[in-house]
Amino acid sequence: MVSPRDLSAGTAYYRVTYARVDRTIPGVQPMIYVGANIFPDDDPASVTYYFQDTVSYFNRGPVTDPVHDSKDPEIETLVFPHTEREVQLGVFTLTEAIAALTDAQKRESGGGA
């Protein structure tokens, strides 16, 4: 799993979630890291790490770019805030996401992990 200190703006990360407690049905959400405490109303006493959906990022640019709102307004921008703990538990590099999916496959087929 990713350490928040290792996050790099503009880099793709993957949120891996599971539909079942036995972690046999994974879901993967690709997202681009855009920075920490990027909004004026963010609480300076705590750190929020922000990720943006890939479609809006590559079509409109990062939400942190001043011209973002003027580009392709028909494309909705989704921003995903994460706490430090959420980053540590559920945000992965591509290699880590593949490993998590492989583990889920093994569990599903009865191979354990």
Short mmCIF file of the C-alpha atoms (twelve columns), coordinates in Angstrom:
data_MODEL
# 
_entry.id   MODEL 
# 
loop_
_atom_site.group_PDB 
_atom_site.id 
_atom_site.type_symbol 
_atom_site.label_atom_id 
_atom_site.label_alt_id 
_atom_site.label_comp_id 
_atom_site.label_asym_id 
_atom_site.label_seq_id 
_atom_site.Cartn_x 
_atom_site.Cartn_y 
_atom_site.Cartn_z 
_atom_site.pdbx_PDB_model_num 
ATOM 1   C CA . MET A 1   0.000   0.000   0.000   1 
ATOM 2   C CA . VAL A 2   1.047   3.557   -0.638  1 
ATOM 3   C CA . SER A 3   2.467   5.806   2.033   1 
ATOM 4   C CA . PRO A 4   1.080   9.350   1.784   1 
ATOM 5   C CA . ARG A 5   4.630   10.749  1.784   1 
ATOM 6   C CA . ASP A 6   5.325   8.774   -1.412  1 
ATOM 7   C CA . LEU A 7   2.379   10.197  -3.382  1 
ATOM 8   C CA . SER A 8   3.373   12.097  -6.504  1 
ATOM 9   C CA . ALA A 9   1.074   14.650  -8.165  1 
ATOM 10  C CA . GLY A 10  0.002   13.595  -11.649 1 
ATOM 11  C CA . THR A 11  0.628   9.911   -10.948 1 
ATOM 12  C CA . ALA A 12  -2.022  7.218   -11.322 1 
ATOM 13  C CA . TYR A 13  -3.029  5.244   -8.238  1 
ATOM 14  C CA . TYR A 14  -5.720  2.646   -7.751  1 
ATOM 15  C CA . ARG A 15  -8.328  2.351   -5.033  1 
ATOM 16  C CA . VAL A 16  -9.117  -1.290  -4.378  1 
ATOM 17  C CA . THR A 17  -12.343 -2.141  -2.559  1 
ATOM 18  C CA . TYR A 18  -14.188 -5.376  -1.961  1 
ATOM 19  C CA . ALA A 19  -17.909 -6.129  -2.244  1 
ATOM 20  C CA . ARG A 20  -17.685 -9.064  0.146   1 
ATOM 21  C CA . VAL A 21  -16.088 -9.554  3.543   1 
ATOM 22  C CA . ASP A 22  -14.107 -12.532 2.227   1 
ATOM 23  C CA . ARG A 23  -12.438 -10.151 -0.263  1 
ATOM 24  C CA . THR A 24  -13.250 -12.272 -3.300  1 
ATOM 25  C CA . ILE A 25  -15.039 -9.605  -5.375  1 
ATOM 26  C CA . PRO A 26  -12.651 -6.683  -5.865  1 
ATOM 27  C CA . GLY A 27  -13.399 -3.339  -7.423  1 
ATOM 28  C CA . VAL A 28  -10.659 -1.127  -8.841  1 
ATOM 29  C CA . GLN A 29  -10.936 2.610   -9.351  1 
ATOM 30  C CA . PRO A 30  -8.102  4.360   -11.194 1 
ATOM 31  C CA . MET A 31  -7.444  7.917   -10.083 1 
ATOM 32  C CA . ILE A 32  -4.772  10.590  -10.362 1 
ATOM 33  C CA . TYR A 33  -3.223  12.183  -7.290  1 
ATOM 34  C CA . VAL A 34  -3.629  15.979  -7.440  1 
ATOM 35  C CA . GLY A 35  -2.305  17.090  -4.043  1 
ATOM 36  C CA . ALA A 36  -3.009  17.584  -0.367  1 
ATOM 37  C CA . ASN A 37  -5.176  20.324  1.127   1 
ATOM 38  C CA . ILE A 38  -5.752  21.862  -2.300  1 
ATOM 39  C CA . PHE A 39  -8.961  23.726  -1.516  1 
ATOM 40  C CA . PRO A 40  -9.170  27.047  0.359   1 
ATOM 41  C CA . ASP A 41  -11.622 25.630  2.903   1 
ATOM 42  C CA . ASP A 42  -9.424  22.637  3.826   1 
ATOM 43  C CA . ASP A 43  -8.626  22.461  7.540   1 
ATOM 44  C CA . PRO A 44  -4.933  23.303  7.944   1 
ATOM 45  C CA . ALA A 45  -4.857  21.248  11.162  1 
ATOM 46  C CA . SER A 46  -5.391  18.007  9.209   1 
ATOM 47  C CA . VAL A 47  -4.225  16.709  5.862   1 
ATOM 48  C CA . THR A 48  -6.630  15.599  3.157   1 
ATOM 49  C CA . TYR A 49  -5.178  13.861  0.111   1 
ATOM 50  C CA . TYR A 50  -7.069  14.461  -3.126  1 
ATOM 51  C CA . PHE A 51  -7.376  12.238  -6.165  1 
ATOM 52  C CA . GLN A 52  -9.202  13.049  -9.402  1 
ATOM 53  C CA . ASP A 53  -10.957 10.739  -11.843 1 
ATOM 54  C CA . THR A 54  -8.905  9.853   -14.899 1 
ATOM 55  C CA . VAL A 55  -11.400 11.018  -17.542 1 
ATOM 56  C CA . SER A 56  -11.633 14.605  -16.313 1 
ATOM 57  C CA . TYR A 57  -7.938  14.751  -15.477 1 
ATOM 58  C CA . PHE A 58  -6.878  13.884  -19.019 1 
ATOM 59  C CA . ASN A 59  -9.593  15.953  -20.721 1 
ATOM 60  C CA . ARG A 60  -9.779  19.000  -18.465 1 
ATOM 61  C CA . GLY A 61  -6.461  18.892  -16.644 1 
ATOM 62  C CA . PRO A 62  -5.935  18.727  -12.904 1 
ATOM 63  C CA . VAL A 63  -8.592  20.321  -10.729 1 
ATOM 64  C CA . THR A 64  -5.759  22.446  -9.288  1 
ATOM 65  C CA . ASP A 65  -5.152  24.113  -12.677 1 
ATOM 66  C CA . PRO A 66  -6.804  27.570  -12.842 1 
ATOM 67  C CA . VAL A 67  -8.137  26.874  -16.365 1 
ATOM 68  C CA . HIS A 68  -9.618  23.493  -15.408 1 
ATOM 69  C CA . ASP A 69  -13.168 24.869  -15.048 1 
ATOM 70  C CA . SER A 70  -13.112 26.480  -18.501 1 
ATOM 71  C CA . LYS A 71  -12.122 23.286  -20.362 1 
ATOM 72  C CA . ASP A 72  -14.737 20.781  -21.557 1 
ATOM 73  C CA . PRO A 73  -17.403 21.730  -18.975 1 
ATOM 74  C CA . GLU A 74  -19.627 18.884  -20.220 1 
ATOM 75  C CA . ILE A 75  -17.162 16.425  -18.644 1 
ATOM 76  C CA . GLU A 76  -17.911 16.055  -14.953 1 
ATOM 77  C CA . THR A 77  -14.944 16.193  -12.595 1 
ATOM 78  C CA . LEU A 78  -14.892 13.775  -9.683  1 
ATOM 79  C CA . VAL A 79  -12.560 14.452  -6.767  1 
ATOM 80  C CA . PHE A 80  -11.939 11.849  -4.095  1 
ATOM 81  C CA . PRO A 81  -10.699 13.062  -0.697  1 
ATOM 82  C CA . HIS A 82  -8.788  10.578  1.453   1 
ATOM 83  C CA . THR A 83  -7.445  10.677  4.977   1 
ATOM 84  C CA . GLU A 84  -3.938  9.411   5.672   1 
ATOM 85  C CA . ARG A 85  -5.369  6.134   6.973   1 
ATOM 86  C CA . GLU A 86  -7.562  5.692   3.869   1 
ATOM 87  C CA . VAL A 87  -4.512  6.188   1.641   1 
ATOM 88  C CA . GLN A 88  -2.517  3.655   3.640   1 
ATOM 89  C CA . LEU A 89  -5.270  1.019   3.598   1 
ATOM 90  C CA . GLY A 90  -6.848  1.350   0.179   1 
ATOM 91  C CA . VAL A 91  -4.671  3.220   -2.326  1 
ATOM 92  C CA . PHE A 92  -2.235  1.176   -4.396  1 
ATOM 93  C CA . THR A 93  0.305   1.505   -7.177  1 
ATOM 94  C CA . LEU A 94  -0.495  -0.506  -10.305 1 
ATOM 95  C CA . THR A 95  1.851   -3.291  -9.208  1 
ATOM 96  C CA . GLU A 96  0.202   -3.427  -5.777  1 
ATOM 97  C CA . ALA A 97  -3.292  -3.384  -7.304  1 
ATOM 98  C CA . ILE A 98  -2.393  -6.313  -9.568  1 
ATOM 99  C CA . ALA A 99  -1.102  -8.220  -6.529  1 
ATOM 100 C CA . ALA A 100 -4.337  -7.463  -4.627  1 
ATOM 101 C CA . LEU A 101 -6.406  -8.717  -7.582  1 
ATOM 102 C CA . THR A 102 -4.281  -11.844 -7.845  1 
ATOM 103 C CA . ASP A 103 -4.810  -12.497 -4.130  1 
ATOM 104 C CA . ALA A 104 -8.570  -12.043 -4.584  1 
ATOM 105 C CA . GLN A 105 -8.512  -14.509 -7.464  1 
ATOM 106 C CA . LYS A 106 -6.695  -17.059 -5.289  1 
ATOM 107 C CA . ARG A 107 -9.208  -16.594 -2.479  1 
ATOM 108 C CA . GLU A 108 -12.116 -16.950 -4.891  1 
ATOM 109 C CA . SER A 109 -10.741 -20.159 -6.333  1 
ATOM 110 C CA . GLY A 110 -10.099 -21.549 -2.845  1 
ATOM 111 C CA . GLY A 111 -6.361  -21.104 -2.960  1 
ATOM 112 C CA . GLY A 112 -6.228  -18.724 0.000   1 
ATOM 113 C CA . ALA A 113 -3.909  -15.756 0.291   1 
# 
